[in-house]
Amino acid sequence: MAQDIRELFKDDKISNEKMPDNHQDRFIKKLDEAFPEASKSHFIWFGIAASIVLIVGLSFAGYRIYNQDVKLDNPTKVVTNEIIETKTLGDISPGLKKVEDYYLASINLELSKIKYTPETKDVFDGYIEQLGELDKEYKRLSLELTESGPTELTVNALIDNLKLRLNLLYRLKSQLKDLSPSEVGTEVVEQSI
């Protein structure tokens, strides 16, 4: 039960005894025995060691930064193999992104449908080579779009490139069907199932 401290003083329930004169000295002596001065000296050494490590680290970082600045002033040209991130039609507008996605998905779908056989190797390789050239041209146009910004000419050229690739795949598929008529019948059977 809680009691009011004023009531305790009024009733004189708390004794007014004084602590012995040497109480404080005994308490300090017990503290010194429990926590000797030697432990404080260890902390001082750890602090000094940490300060030295910090100074060495900052000196090393400053040295590297200073040397990096000196290298930048060097007139020699450094060749790197950095990948240049180019813009696509999707970066210009959401509508163009839909067009680009449609053509790329159609191209990938048609490529997955094409059946490669040893008899059609020459025709297939010729078309793949042309597709490779169109892909290089598409990358060049994308780089031009990134560097120069979007122009009607560049955007139309990119879309025409995608259309041409898709039409090329349709022609390849048609030629492969003409070269191997036996596979056409199996494709019809597979599609009807």
MDAnalysis code that builds the backbone (N, CA, C; Angstrom):
import MDAnalysis as mda
import numpy as np

u = mda.Universe.empty(579, n_residues=193, atom_resindex=np.repeat(np.arange(193), 3), trajectory=True)
u.add_TopologyAttr("name", ["N", "CA", "C"] * 193)
u.add_TopologyAttr("resid", np.arange(1, 194))
u.add_TopologyAttr("resname", ["MET", "ALA", "GLN", "ASP", "ILE", "ARG", "GLU", "LEU", "PHE", "LYS", "ASP", "ASP", "LYS", "ILE", "SER", "ASN", "GLU", "LYS", "MET", "PRO", "ASP", "ASN", "HIS", "GLN", "ASP", "ARG", "PHE", "ILE", "LYS", "LYS", "LEU", "ASP", "GLU", "ALA", "PHE", "PRO", "GLU", "ALA", "SER", "LYS", "SER", "HIS", "PHE", "ILE", "TRP", "PHE", "GLY", "ILE", "ALA", "ALA", "SER", "ILE", "VAL", "LEU", "ILE", "VAL", "GLY", "LEU", "SER", "PHE", "ALA", "GLY", "TYR", "ARG", "ILE", "TYR", "ASN", "GLN", "ASP", "VAL", "LYS", "LEU", "ASP", "ASN", "PRO", "THR", "LYS", "VAL", "VAL", "THR", "ASN", "GLU", "ILE", "ILE", "GLU", "THR", "LYS", "THR", "LEU", "GLY", "ASP", "ILE", "SER", "PRO", "GLY", "LEU", "LYS", "LYS", "VAL", "GLU", "ASP", "TYR", "TYR", "LEU", "ALA", "SER", "ILE", "ASN", "LEU", "GLU", "LEU", "SER", "LYS", "ILE", "LYS", "TYR", "THR", "PRO", "GLU", "THR", "LYS", "ASP", "VAL", "PHE", "ASP", "GLY", "TYR", "ILE", "GLU", "GLN", "LEU", "GLY", "GLU", "LEU", "ASP", "LYS", "GLU", "TYR", "LYS", "ARG", "LEU", "SER", "LEU", "GLU", "LEU", "THR", "GLU", "SER", "GLY", "PRO", "THR", "GLU", "LEU", "THR", "VAL", "ASN", "ALA", "LEU", "ILE", "ASP", "ASN", "LEU", "LYS", "LEU", "ARG", "LEU", "ASN", "LEU", "LEU", "TYR", "ARG", "LEU", "LYS", "SER", "GLN", "LEU", "LYS", "ASP", "LEU", "SER", "PRO", "SER", "GLU", "VAL", "GLY", "THR", "GLU", "VAL", "VAL", "GLU", "GLN", "SER", "ILE"])
u.atoms.positions = np.array([
    [0.818, -1.164, 0.000],
    [0.000, 0.000, 0.000],
    [0.875, 1.246, 0.000],
    [0.511, 2.215, -0.817],
    [1.307, 3.422, -0.942],
    [1.034, 4.341, 0.239],
    [2.125, 4.915, 0.715],
    [1.988, 5.846, 1.830],
    [2.576, 7.182, 1.426],
    [2.014, 8.201, 1.996],
    [2.518, 9.543, 1.738],
    [3.769, 9.739, 2.573],
    [4.831, 10.191, 1.937],
    [6.111, 10.363, 2.634],
    [6.026, 11.413, 3.741],
    [5.143, 12.401, 3.546],
    [4.990, 13.433, 4.584],
    [4.412, 12.829, 5.865],
    [3.531, 11.865, 5.678],
    [2.928, 11.210, 6.855],
    [3.991, 10.439, 7.634],
    [4.923, 9.822, 6.913],
    [5.976, 9.070, 7.592],
    [6.860, 9.990, 8.436],
    [7.154, 11.181, 7.914],
    [7.966, 12.122, 8.681],
    [7.207, 12.654, 9.895],
    [5.918, 12.839, 9.751],
    [5.127, 13.329, 10.885],
    [5.077, 12.294, 11.995],
    [4.911, 11.049, 11.591],
    [4.814, 9.992, 12.591],
    [6.186, 9.582, 13.100],
    [7.216, 10.102, 12.499],
    [8.594, 9.808, 12.906],
    [8.901, 8.314, 12.830],
    [8.373, 7.681, 11.792],
    [8.636, 6.266, 11.592],
    [9.998, 6.040, 10.960],
    [10.540, 7.053, 10.323],
    [11.864, 6.935, 9.712],
    [12.869, 7.464, 10.724],
    [13.870, 6.665, 10.918],
    [14.877, 7.084, 11.888],
    [15.814, 8.094, 11.247],
    [16.327, 8.957, 12.014],
    [17.232, 10.008, 11.550],
    [18.676, 9.621, 11.815],
    [18.984, 8.367, 11.552],
    [20.351, 7.920, 11.782],
    [21.246, 8.463, 10.683],
    [22.463, 8.783, 11.060],
    [23.434, 9.285, 10.104],
    [24.348, 8.152, 9.688],
    [24.894, 8.273, 8.496],
    [25.836, 7.282, 7.992],
    [27.157, 7.459, 8.727],
    [27.891, 6.383, 8.873],
    [29.190, 6.518, 9.524],
    [30.107, 7.419, 8.698],
    [31.072, 8.026, 9.370],
    [31.958, 8.990, 8.723],
    [32.772, 8.363, 7.576],
    [33.182, 7.142, 7.708],
    [34.030, 6.535, 6.683],
    [33.219, 5.735, 5.638],
    [31.929, 5.935, 5.644],
    [31.070, 5.198, 4.701],
    [31.447, 5.482, 3.238],
    [31.660, 6.711, 2.896],
    [31.979, 7.080, 1.526],
    [33.326, 6.486, 1.107],
    [34.305, 6.511, 1.981],
    [35.621, 5.950, 1.675],
    [35.537, 4.443, 1.450],
    [34.749, 3.761, 2.284],
    [34.590, 2.309, 2.114],
    [33.896, 1.987, 0.781],
    [32.919, 2.791, 0.443],
    [32.186, 2.573, -0.818],
    [33.112, 2.751, -2.017],
    [33.936, 3.779, -2.038],
    [34.880, 4.025, -3.130],
    [35.904, 2.902, -3.197],
    [36.348, 2.406, -2.053],
    [37.319, 1.310, -2.025],
    [36.714, 0.051, -2.649],
    [35.448, -0.243, -2.317],
    [34.786, -1.409, -2.906],
    [34.611, -1.246, -4.421],
    [34.319, -0.035, -4.880],
    [34.200, 0.220, -6.310],
    [35.530, 0.003, -7.016],
    [36.605, 0.478, -6.401],
    [37.934, 0.299, -6.994],
    [38.305, -1.171, -7.077],
    [37.900, -1.952, -6.090],
    [38.197, -3.389, -6.127],
    [37.382, -4.075, -7.222],
    [36.135, -3.662, -7.391],
    [35.282, -4.282, -8.404],
    [35.680, -3.839, -9.817],
    [36.023, -2.575, -9.987],
    [36.406, -2.028, -11.286],
    [37.753, -1.345, -11.152],
    [38.829, -2.089, -11.337],
    [40.152, -1.498, -11.154],
    [40.479, -0.490, -12.259],
    [41.438, 0.337, -12.010],
    [41.875, 1.398, -12.925],
    [42.454, 0.816, -14.215],
    [42.957, -0.399, -14.178],
    [43.597, -0.995, -15.355],
    [42.627, -1.086, -16.520],
    [41.350, -1.337, -16.264],
    [40.388, -1.465, -17.354],
    [40.213, -0.129, -18.077],
    [40.358, 0.975, -17.373],
    [40.259, 2.280, -18.012],
    [41.437, 2.495, -18.957],
    [42.601, 1.983, -18.613],
    [43.767, 2.164, -19.471],
    [43.609, 1.368, -20.772],
    [42.910, 0.231, -20.725],
    [42.657, -0.535, -21.950],
    [41.786, 0.270, -22.914],
    [40.791, 0.962, -22.370],
    [39.926, 1.774, -23.220],
    [40.707, 2.912, -23.861],
    [41.657, 3.453, -23.160],
    [42.477, 4.526, -23.716],
    [43.285, 3.994, -24.899],
    [43.868, 2.785, -24.758],
    [44.643, 2.198, -25.848],
    [43.757, 1.869, -27.051],
    [42.558, 1.388, -26.776],
    [41.633, 1.114, -27.887],
    [41.267, 2.411, -28.614],
    [41.088, 3.474, -27.889],
    [40.771, 4.769, -28.494],
    [41.913, 5.279, -29.354],
    [43.138, 5.121, -28.867],
    [44.307, 5.546, -29.629],
    [44.442, 4.706, -30.899],
    [44.242, 3.390, -30.776],
    [44.344, 2.502, -31.944],
    [43.255, 2.844, -32.967],
    [42.056, 3.107, -32.519],
    [40.961, 3.460, -33.432],
    [41.264, 4.778, -34.137],
    [41.834, 5.716, -33.425],
    [42.185, 6.993, -34.040],
    [43.245, 6.812, -35.120],
    [44.222, 5.973, -34.866],
    [45.283, 5.716, -35.847],
    [44.696, 5.052, -37.094],
    [43.822, 4.064, -36.891],
    [43.190, 3.384, -38.027],
    [42.363, 4.377, -38.844],
    [41.651, 5.263, -38.179],
    [40.840, 6.265, -38.867],
    [41.716, 7.213, -39.683],
    [42.810, 7.659, -39.119],
    [43.718, 8.576, -39.824],
    [44.336, 7.890, -41.040],
    [44.777, 6.639, -40.867],
    [45.367, 5.901, -41.987],
    [44.322, 5.693, -43.086],
    [43.091, 5.339, -42.710],
    [42.023, 5.132, -43.693],
    [41.704, 6.399, -44.466],
    [41.573, 7.506, -43.780],
    [41.292, 8.771, -44.449],
    [42.453, 9.196, -45.349],
    [43.671, 8.939, -44.897],
    [44.839, 9.266, -45.722],
    [44.848, 8.442, -47.001],
    [44.550, 7.162, -46.884],
    [44.510, 6.289, -48.050],
    [43.413, 6.728, -49.026],
    [42.240, 7.069, -48.516],
    [41.141, 7.526, -49.368],
    [41.517, 8.837, -50.068],
    [42.126, 9.745, -49.344],
    [42.565, 11.001, -49.949],
    [43.611, 10.773, -51.024],
    [44.509, 9.862, -50.780],
    [45.546, 9.532, -51.757],
    [44.928, 8.986, -53.041],
    [43.941, 8.092, -52.901],
    [43.285, 7.507, -54.090],
    [42.503, 8.559, -54.857],
    [41.835, 9.447, -54.151],
    [41.075, 10.503, -54.819],
    [42.028, 11.449, -55.544],
    [43.120, 11.790, -54.913],
    [44.115, 12.678, -55.530],
    [44.687, 12.039, -56.794],
    [45.024, 10.756, -56.739],
    [45.572, 10.070, -57.908],
    [44.539, 9.931, -59.013],
    [43.284, 9.781, -58.661],
    [42.229, 9.671, -59.659],
    [42.102, 10.986, -60.419],
    [42.186, 12.100, -59.729],
    [42.113, 13.405, -60.390],
    [43.291, 13.595, -61.331],
    [44.458, 13.123, -60.938],
    [45.637, 13.250, -61.778],
    [45.458, 12.419, -63.040],
    [44.867, 11.239, -62.929],
    [44.655, 10.386, -64.088],
    [43.671, 11.016, -65.059],
    [42.707, 11.763, -64.567],
    [41.734, 12.393, -65.442],
    [42.383, 13.478, -66.301],
    [43.424, 14.112, -65.802],
    [44.117, 15.139, -66.556],
    [45.038, 14.541, -67.615],
    [45.318, 13.256, -67.527],
    [46.194, 12.571, -68.457],
    [45.509, 12.524, -69.828],
    [46.188, 12.950, -70.902],
    [45.535, 13.018, -72.212],
    [45.345, 11.678, -72.904],
    [45.839, 10.576, -72.346],
    [45.678, 9.292, -73.011],
    [44.215, 8.875, -72.983],
    [43.804, 8.200, -74.033],
    [42.413, 7.780, -74.154],
    [42.287, 6.355, -73.635],
    [41.288, 6.132, -72.791],
    [41.045, 4.814, -72.233],
    [39.827, 4.229, -72.941],
    [39.988, 3.029, -73.484],
    [38.888, 2.372, -74.177],
    [38.215, 1.434, -73.184],
    [36.904, 1.591, -73.044],
    [36.160, 0.722, -72.142],
    [35.077, 0.000, -72.928],
    [34.632, -1.076, -72.376],
    [33.557, -1.843, -72.997],
    [32.249, -1.572, -72.258],
    [31.922, -0.315, -72.098],
    [30.689, 0.038, -71.417],
    [29.510, -0.195, -72.345],
    [28.414, -0.620, -71.776],
    [27.199, -0.802, -72.548],
    [26.441, 0.513, -72.522],
    [26.174, 1.041, -73.700],
    [25.450, 2.298, -73.801],
    [23.966, 1.971, -73.795],
    [23.269, 2.542, -72.854],
    [21.838, 2.291, -72.762],
    [21.130, 3.188, -73.760],
    [20.431, 2.549, -74.677],
    [19.751, 3.299, -75.724],
    [18.265, 3.385, -75.428],
    [17.650, 4.402, -76.002],
    [16.212, 4.564, -75.865],
    [15.503, 3.664, -76.868],
    [14.292, 3.284, -76.519],
    [13.464, 2.515, -77.423],
    [12.207, 3.318, -77.717],
    [11.372, 2.775, -78.582],
    [10.121, 3.460, -78.891],
    [9.253, 3.596, -77.644],
    [9.346, 2.631, -76.746],
    [8.564, 2.659, -75.515],
    [8.942, 3.798, -74.595],
    [10.167, 4.303, -74.733],
    [10.596, 5.427, -73.899],
    [9.999, 6.752, -74.380],
    [9.515, 6.777, -75.610],
    [8.968, 8.015, -76.162],
    [7.516, 8.200, -75.759],
    [6.713, 7.143, -75.971],
    [5.298, 7.254, -75.607],
    [4.712, 5.870, -75.388],
    [3.633, 5.782, -74.601],
    [2.995, 4.481, -74.352],
    [2.419, 3.869, -75.638],
    [1.921, 4.703, -76.541],
    [1.377, 4.185, -77.796],
    [2.448, 3.515, -78.641],
    [3.607, 4.144, -78.706],
    [4.714, 3.557, -79.473],
    [5.240, 2.299, -78.793],
    [5.147, 2.253, -77.476],
    [5.566, 1.058, -76.751],
    [4.677, -0.118, -77.143],
    [3.365, 0.129, -77.277],
    [2.448, -0.941, -77.688],
    [2.794, -1.444, -79.088],
    [3.110, -0.520, -79.980],
    [3.469, -0.902, -81.347],
    [4.742, -1.745, -81.335],
    [5.735, -1.278, -80.597],
    [7.009, -1.998, -80.528],
    [6.816, -3.379, -79.907],
    [6.073, -3.445, -78.813],
    [5.829, -4.735, -78.154],
    [5.085, -5.697, -79.079],
    [4.108, -5.167, -79.835],
    [3.347, -6.008, -80.759],
    [4.276, -6.635, -81.795],
    [5.085, -5.800, -82.434],
    [5.973, -6.319, -83.477],
    [7.017, -7.278, -82.918],
    [7.610, -6.933, -81.776],
    [8.624, -7.827, -81.198],
    [8.020, -9.159, -80.782],
    [6.814, -9.129, -80.217],
    [6.153, -10.378, -79.836],
    [5.813, -11.201, -81.080],
    [5.337, -10.548, -82.130],
    [5.007, -11.260, -83.371],
    [6.253, -11.865, -84.002],
    [7.353, -11.116, -83.989],
    [8.615, -11.630, -84.542],
    [9.073, -12.860, -83.771],
    [9.039, -12.774, -82.447],
    [9.459, -13.920, -81.626],
    [8.535, -15.120, -81.820],
    [7.236, -14.872, -81.967],
    [6.281, -15.957, -82.184],
    [6.558, -16.643, -83.521],
    [6.758, -15.861, -84.558],
    [7.023, -16.446, -85.873],
    [8.349, -17.204, -85.880],
    [9.348, -16.679, -85.199],
    [10.629, -17.402, -85.111],
    [10.453, -18.741, -84.400],
    [9.605, -18.765, -83.389],
    [9.409, -20.023, -82.651],
    [8.618, -21.044, -83.470],
    [7.818, -20.592, -84.429],
    [7.016, -21.500, -85.242],
    [7.811, -22.120, -86.390],
    [8.917, -21.514, -86.769],
    [9.675, -21.983, -87.929],
    [10.387, -23.285, -87.597],
    [10.209, -24.261, -88.496],
    [10.850, -25.565, -88.332],
    [12.101, -25.594, -89.206],
    [13.208, -25.899, -88.600],
    [14.496, -25.928, -89.294],
    [14.805, -27.377, -89.652],
    [15.100, -27.610, -90.909],
    [15.494, -28.953, -91.366],
    [16.774, -28.831, -92.185],
    [17.504, -29.909, -92.344],
    [18.736, -29.855, -93.148],
    [18.478, -29.469, -94.608],
    [17.294, -29.816, -95.133],
    [16.982, -29.491, -96.524],
    [16.788, -27.985, -96.713],
    [16.324, -27.305, -95.683],
    [16.020, -25.874, -95.786],
    [17.115, -24.996, -95.183],
    [18.251, -25.596, -94.927],
    [19.331, -24.875, -94.237],
    [19.774, -23.623, -94.990],
    [19.985, -23.721, -96.290],
    [20.482, -22.580, -97.065],
    [19.490, -21.421, -97.050],
    [18.229, -21.719, -97.263],
    [17.201, -20.675, -97.256],
    [17.100, -20.047, -95.875],
    [17.078, -20.907, -94.873],
    [16.949, -20.442, -93.491],
    [18.125, -19.544, -93.111],
    [19.350, -19.968, -93.438],
    [20.547, -19.180, -93.096],
    [20.551, -17.825, -93.794],
    [20.076, -17.788, -95.048],
    [20.014, -16.516, -95.778],
    [19.068, -15.532, -95.105],
    [17.918, -16.025, -94.677],
    [16.960, -15.152, -94.008],
    [17.469, -14.705, -92.633],
    [18.111, -15.602, -91.923],
    [18.651, -15.252, -90.598],
    [19.740, -14.190, -90.737],
    [20.520, -14.274, -91.788],
    [21.554, -13.258, -92.036],
    [20.910, -11.893, -92.292],
    [19.840, -11.889, -93.091],
    [19.127, -10.633, -93.354],
    [18.498, -10.081, -92.070],
    [17.964, -10.971, -91.238],
    [17.392, -10.539, -89.948],
    [18.479, -9.938, -89.055],
    [19.674, -10.521, -89.101],
    [20.791, -9.988, -88.330],
    [21.162, -8.583, -88.769],
    [21.172, -8.357, -90.076],
    [21.467, -7.015, -90.603],
    [20.393, -6.013, -90.172],
    [19.139, -6.440, -90.220],
    [18.051, -5.560, -89.781],
    [18.147, -5.255, -88.284],
    [18.579, -6.245, -87.512],
    [18.749, -6.031, -86.072],
    [19.868, -5.028, -85.798],
    [20.963, -5.119, -86.552],
    [22.052, -4.139, -86.403],
    [21.565, -2.730, -86.744],
    [20.782, -2.640, -87.808],
    [20.239, -1.342, -88.219],
    [19.289, -0.792, -87.144],
    [18.510, -1.678, -86.535],
    [17.587, -1.262, -85.464],
    [18.372, -0.706, -84.270],
    [19.466, -1.365, -83.935],
    [20.303, -0.882, -82.823],
    [20.927, 0.466, -83.161],
    [21.348, 0.637, -84.412],
    [21.919, 1.920, -84.826],
    [20.871, 3.027, -84.760],
    [19.662, 2.713, -85.191],
    [18.576, 3.696, -85.125],
    [18.217, 4.029, -83.677],
    [18.258, 3.017, -82.799],
    [17.988, 3.262, -81.377],
    [19.051, 4.165, -80.772],
    [20.304, 3.980, -81.182],
    [21.382, 4.835, -80.708],
    [21.191, 6.262, -81.220],
    [20.776, 6.394, -82.468],
    [20.492, 7.712, -83.030],
    [19.333, 8.381, -82.276],
    [18.320, 7.583, -81.920],
    [17.187, 8.096, -81.146],
    [17.656, 8.595, -79.781],
    [18.596, 7.889, -79.176],
    [19.120, 8.271, -77.867],
    [19.935, 9.556, -77.959],
    [20.797, 9.631, -78.964],
    [21.705, 10.772, -79.072],
    [21.019, 12.032, -79.593],
    [20.183, 11.878, -80.622],
    [19.582, 13.044, -81.271],
    [18.209, 13.406, -80.731],
    [17.602, 12.489, -80.046],
    [16.246, 12.724, -79.576],
    [15.249, 12.205, -80.596],
    [13.995, 12.109, -80.200],
    [12.997, 11.540, -81.105],
    [12.641, 12.495, -82.245],
    [12.765, 11.975, -83.444],
    [12.314, 12.707, -84.628],
    [11.360, 11.790, -85.377],
    [10.514, 12.386, -86.188],
    [9.536, 11.592, -86.934],
    [10.230, 10.605, -87.859],
    [11.319, 11.019, -88.446],
    [12.065, 10.164, -89.377],
    [12.633, 8.935, -88.660],
    [13.231, 9.154, -87.479],
    [13.829, 8.046, -86.726],
    [12.756, 7.086, -86.232],
    [11.656, 7.621, -85.704],
    [10.582, 6.774, -85.190],
    [9.993, 5.934, -86.320],
    [9.741, 6.554, -87.474],
    [9.201, 5.808, -88.619],
    [10.182, 4.745, -89.102],
    [11.471, 5.064, -89.083],
    [12.478, 4.091, -89.517],
    [12.514, 2.890, -88.573],
    [12.371, 3.128, -87.278],
    [12.347, 2.025, -86.314],
    [11.126, 1.134, -86.530],
    [9.965, 1.749, -86.729],
    [8.739, 0.968, -86.953],
    [8.832, 0.201, -88.276],
    [9.351, 0.855, -89.316],
    [9.509, 0.180, -90.604],
    [10.476, -1.000, -90.497],
    [11.501, -0.854, -89.683],
    [12.460, -1.936, -89.472],
    [11.757, -3.141, -88.854],
    [10.918, -2.889, -87.855],
    [10.186, -3.982, -87.213],
    [9.223, -4.642, -88.201],
    [8.519, -3.823, -89.007],
    [7.595, -4.366, -90.012],
    [8.350, -5.228, -91.017],
    [9.498, -4.745, -91.459],
    [10.287, -5.476, -92.439],
    [10.760, -6.812, -91.885],
    [11.167, -6.824, -90.631],
    [11.595, -8.085, -90.021],
    [10.444, -9.081, -89.959],
    [9.270, -8.602, -89.579],
    [8.114, -9.494, -89.493],
    [7.732, -10.009, -90.880],
    [7.706, -9.136, -91.885],
    [7.398, -9.571, -93.250],
    [8.435, -10.558, -93.770],
    [9.681, -10.354, -93.409],
    [10.741, -11.273, -93.818],
    [10.490, -12.660, -93.219],
    [10.050, -12.704, -91.989],
    [9.758, -13.997, -91.359],
    [8.547, -14.668, -92.009],
    [7.533, -13.873, -92.402],
    [6.385, -14.442, -93.101],
    [6.827, -15.056, -94.437],
    [7.708, -14.340, -95.171],
    [8.214, -14.872, -96.437],
    [9.032, -16.140, -96.216],
    [9.854, -16.161, -95.142],
    [10.643, -17.354, -94.834],
    [9.723, -18.529, -94.549],
    [8.708, -18.295, -93.769],
    [7.774, -19.354, -93.418],
    [7.070, -19.878, -94.675],
    [6.701, -18.970, -95.563],
    [6.053, -19.361, -96.813],
    [6.997, -20.183, -97.680],
    [8.237, -19.757, -97.807],
    [9.210, -20.503, -98.620],
    [9.492, -21.867, -98.020],
    [9.562, -21.947, -96.686],
    [9.821, -23.244, -96.062],
    [8.651, -24.191, -96.289],
    [7.438, -23.668, -96.320],
    [6.274, -24.510, -96.604],
    [6.317, -25.006, -98.039],
    [6.765, -24.152, -98.970],
    [6.867, -24.555, -100.365],
    [7.941, -25.622, -100.561],
    [9.024, -25.535, -99.783],
    [10.123, -26.494, -99.927],
    [9.799, -27.847, -99.315],
    [9.013, -27.861, -98.265],
    [8.696, -29.133, -97.612],
    [7.181, -29.260, -97.449],
    [6.480, -29.707, -98.478],
    [5.023, -29.799, -98.401],
    [4.539, -30.878, -97.438],
    [5.378, -31.849, -97.119],
    [4.944, -32.888, -96.184],
    [4.754, -32.334, -94.780],
    [5.540, -31.318, -94.436],
    [5.411, -30.738, -93.095],
    [4.183, -29.866, -92.986],
    [3.694, -29.341, -94.096],
    [2.514, -28.495, -94.071],
    [1.322, -29.306, -93.599],
    [1.222, -30.533, -94.089],
    [0.112, -31.387, -93.671],
    [0.172, -31.711, -92.196],
    [1.373, -31.903, -91.663],
    [1.477, -32.209, -90.240],
    [1.164, -30.986, -89.401],
    [1.486, -29.782, -89.924],
    [1.165, -28.567, -89.165],
    [-0.336, -28.375, -89.078],
    [-1.041, -28.682, -90.171],
    [-2.497, -28.536, -90.165],
    [-3.115, -29.509, -89.178],
    [-2.592, -30.742, -89.140],
    [-3.098, -31.742, -88.201],
    [-2.823, -31.296, -86.767],
    [-1.615, -30.777, -86.516],
    [-1.254, -30.322, -85.166],
    [-2.131, -29.161, -84.738],
    [-2.431, -28.221, -85.637],
    [-3.250, -27.061, -85.277],
    [-4.688, -27.442, -85.042],
    [-5.211, -28.459, -85.748],
    [-6.602, -28.835, -85.564],
    [-6.825, -29.619, -84.295],
    [-5.781, -30.214, -83.750],
    [-5.904, -30.973, -82.504],
    [-5.932, -30.014, -81.394],
])
